């Protein structure tokens, strides 16, 4: 798309994750980029990007991506954006490493991530810095694959799965929805029960206080 026929882009959420996406969008989006954030003054700058709106209902012809790291909050905001009839788009930082069909609305594929042929990425997904999704995987809606995590071929992740930094899901494994995988964990067999799993091989734990994803 050229700048002439590309709508401006609103990144809704100017926290840490939003700033990462903002740095990418400012480099590759061919039209104007603004932040939406009700906690910041209109017209203020975040890493050089202006805060243009405070509420999703204030958006006009912008494309929008909800740039909030917290899964529940991201799902809630994107659902509201869709109910308002806004155009939720996606962002791929390095298209040279993206070999699959287009990701779902609101998804963000960040710098140095690789998504290989046959993979399917759902709505509102974060494939974070240098994460890898191998061939023929299915990644459900509003998953978050943290930096350097790896999902090997033919795996399936349900909705709202959080895969911690440097975690690995081995070939052919399925993970049900609403699962958190701790940093560095290795998932070697199917997970069929929601909860938090850590270690190598990954096992379910009861105390999740130290693993709750931050906003």
N, C-alpha and C positions, 0 to 999 in steps of 0.2 A: 504493500500500500504506500502511496505517496502522501505527503503532508496535506495536499489539497483535498483528498477525499477521506482522510482519517480523522475521526472525532478526537477531541481531547480525552485524556485519561485521568480519572480520579482514583487515587490509591487511598482507600478509606481505612485509616489507622496509621498514625505517624510515630509509633513506638519503635523499638529496636528492629523488629522484623520489617515494618514498613519502611524504615530507612534503608535497609538492605535492598528491598525491592525498588525503592525510589532511585537508588544509585544506578541500578540496571535500567529502569524505565527511562531515566533521563538520557541515557546513552543510546538506547535503541528505538524508543517510541518516536514515530515521525511527526507527532503533533505535540501540543502543550501537555504538560503533566502537572497536576496539582494534588495536594493531600486533602482529605476530608478528616476532620478530627474535632469533636466537640469540646475537647479539653484544652485546645490551643486557640489563641486569638486569630480571628480572620485577618489575612494579610501578612501574618508572621511567616518567617522562612524556616524551614527544616532542611538543613544541608543544601540550601539554595533553592528548594522547591517551595512555592507558596502554599499556605493553607487557604483553600478556596471556598470550602463549605464546612458547616458544622454538623449537618444532618443529611442522611441519605435523601430525604424528601426535598432537599434544596437543589439536587442535581437536575440538570436539563439534558442536553444531548451528549453528555460524557459517556464513554465506556467506564466501567467501574470494576475494580478488583478489591476485595476486602483483604487488607494486608495486616491482619491480626494473627499472631502466632497461636493463641489459645484456641483449641479446636471448637469447643462449645460456643464461644463468642463468635468465631468466624462463621460457623454454621448459622447462628441466629441472625447475624447481620446480612449474610448473603441471601438467606431466605427472605428477609425483609426487602432487600434490593430487588429480588425477583418478583415479589408481590407488588412492588411499586412499578413494575414494568421496565426497570432499568436494564441496560445491556451489559451483562456480566461477561467480560472477556477473559483471556488467559495471557500469560507472559512466558516466553521461553528465552532465557538469557543467551544461550549458545545453541542456536539451531543446528550447528554442525554436529552436535552430539545427540540430537533427537531424531530417532528413526521410526517412531511409531505414528499411529494416527493422532490427530489433534487431541489434546487433553480436554477435559470437561471445563465448563464455564467456571471462572474464578480460580483456576489452578495456576500455580507458579512453579516453574522449573528453573532453578537458580544456577548460578555460575558453576561451570565444570561438571554439572550433572550429566549423566548418560542414561538415555532411555532407548532400549533396543527394539528391533522389529517385533511386531505382534503384541507388544504391551498395550494395555488399555488403562488410561489414567482417568479417574472419575472427577466429579465436581469438587471445587474448593480444596484440592490437594496441594500440599507443599512437598516438592522434591528438592530438598535443601542442598546447600553447597557440596559438590563432589559426590552426591549420593548416586547409586547405580540401581536401575531397574532393568533386569535382564529380559531376554526374549519371552514373549507369550505370557507375561504376568498380568494379573488383574489387580488394580489398586482401587479400592472402594472410595466412596465420597468422604471428603474431609479427613483423609489420612495425613499424617505428617512424617516424612522420612528425613530424619535429622542428618547433619553433615557426616559424610563418609559412611553412611549405612549402605548395606548391599542387600538387594532382594534377588536371589538367583532365579534361573529360568523356571517357568511353569508354576510359579507361586500365585496364591490368591490371598489378598488382604481384604477383609470386610471393611465396613464403614468405621470411621473414627478410630483407626489404629494409629498409635504413636510409636514409631520405631526410633529408639535412642541413637545417639552418635556412636558410630563404629559398630553398630549391631549388624548381625548377619542372619538372614533367613535362607536356609539351605534349599536346594533344588526340590521343587514339587510340593512344598509345604503349604498348607492352608491355615490362616489365622482368622478366627471369627471377629465380629465387630466388637468395638469397645474394649480394646486390649492395649495396654502400655507395655512395651518391651524396653527394658533398661539399657543404658549405654554399655556397649561392649558385649551384650548378650549374644548367644548363638542359638537360634531356634532350629532344632533338628527334627521335630515331629509336629504334627498338626496340633493346633490349639483350638479347643472347642468351647471353652468357658471363659467369659469376660474376666478381666482382672489384670494384675501387674505381674510380669515375669522377668526374672533376672538370672544371670549366670550362664555358664557353658557346660552342659546344655541348659537352656532356659527352663526355670521352674517357677511356679506360682508362689508369690509371697503375700502375706496379709498386711504388713505395714507399708503403706504407700506414701507416707508423709514426705520422704526425701525425694520422691520421684514425680511429684505433681508438676506438670508442665507450667511454666510461668507465662503470663500474658505476652 
